[in-house]
Amino acid sequence: MRRLASKILPTHRFLASKASRLRPFSSSAAADSRTQKLERIADELLGLNKIERHDYSILYRLKLGLDSGAGISGHGMSAAAEGGAPAVEEAKEKTAFDVKLEKFDSAAKIKVIKEVRTFTDLGLKEAKEMVEKAPVVLKKGVTKEEAEQIVAKLKDAGATAILE
């Protein structure tokens, strides 16, 4: 807390000393009022605990429009609810797919295991264990074309596979 105070107070004193120069046509009473207001705000900020300071920093960035919804406080408030830029994201087309083995015919188990070994780096034992765990994700983060080819090969071998 003292470290934070040591960083804020010199800045606060600098701002207070420059306040009268920023608006030369204002009266000294208005400058004193602004200085007192800033001191009150600084005192309140110094009195916040760690979680409150974190939430305040996020809210402040959102109000200024510096953070477009990337940081959301732990209390579940969105950027739009806090007055920041609307959190509207364009729908992006999915580029990475997972191949999931749903089920297989018990008569075609050996064919499915062999097919799983062709597109994974698994040995016979590991491939057999993976197939027996169905439903299971066989391969993650593949392109749509590659995933469709894998699904087609698994279906030909007697398995039911889907893209996720």
Secondary structure by P-SEA (a helix, b strand, c coil): caaaaaaaaaaaaaaaaacccccccccaaaaaaaaaaaaaaaaaaaaccaaaaaaaaaaaaaaacccccccccccccccccccccccccccccccbbbbbbccccccaaaaaaaaaaaaccccaaaaaaaaaaccccccccccaaaaaaaaaaaaaaccccccc
